[in-house]
Amino acid sequence: MTSSIDIASRIFRHRGLLAALTLRELKARYRGSILGFFWSLVQPLLLLAVYTFVFSIVFQPRAAGAEPYALFLVCGLFPWIWLSTALVEGTTSLVASAGLIRRAVFPAELLPIVPVLANLVHLLLALPVLAAGVALGRFQGFDVGGWGVVALPAIVLLELPLIAGMALALAALHAHFKDVKDLLTSALTLLFFLTPVLFPLSAVSIPALRRLVRLNPATPFTLAYQDALFAGRFPPAALWLEMGAVALVAWLIGCWIFNRLRETLVEAL
């Protein structure tokens, strides 16, 4: 608990530097691009358009509680992209910025948090596209969207310590063991298919597989996003408790691992 409070206080103390690093990361990503930040809208719009075409015209999957399927898919997929991209980039953040850590007394815990926040910005910029998709779905007569969307900020704030804690742990481990990134890539592929993004949880009829899906730390957040964005209902209390517990455990473990490995970071890098 002490390590998590220490890291949280250091992040808060250096919040100005964290904001500057996040802004630098966002600018670097689109440097030399004609459309710049507009790509953050174009990419999710293209994804939504392609999935709508494929799953409305080419294929027409039927799943109870998941129609229109393309909209159901992106309501879980966009948050998954935030989690997976932030973890991959966060894992390599310390190695990529080894010079900063070697040269001066630098708050190293900021580096894994930067891609978490940068990719959160991309998720937030994709929300207007999701809103347009929900509006189109309602226009077509589907029972989607509703007042439950007001829960979205709270869901995002709860998921933030989950991703940040995992990024801190993975970054520190990768600095010492370079296999971590490759292991993470493989693990994320498996985890994606154990997350109810491509299918509603109700479609998982095999008890053992359903238990695996429910044990996935990304599952409660995916279900909450689908409730708020797709079904338009407020996530149930049990789901909020589950998200809070998962986020707290991930943050505590992530901070503990980071602090345990902090002293040997310079030598490892």
Buried (B, 14 or more C-beta within 10 A) or exposed (E): EEBBEEBBEBBEEBEEBBEEBBBEBBEEBBEEEEEEBEBBBEBBBEBBEEBBEBBBEEEEBEEEEBBBBBBBBBBBBBBBBBBBBBBBBBBBBBBEBBEBBEEEEBBBBBBBBBBBBBBBBBBBBBBEBBEEBBEBBBEEEBEBBBEBBEBBEBBBEBBBBBBBBBBBBBBBBBBBEEEBBEBBEEEBEEBBEBBBBBBBBEEBEEEEEBEEBBEBBBBBBBBBBBBBBBBBBBBEEEBBEBBBEBBBBBBBBBBBBBBEBBEEBEEBB
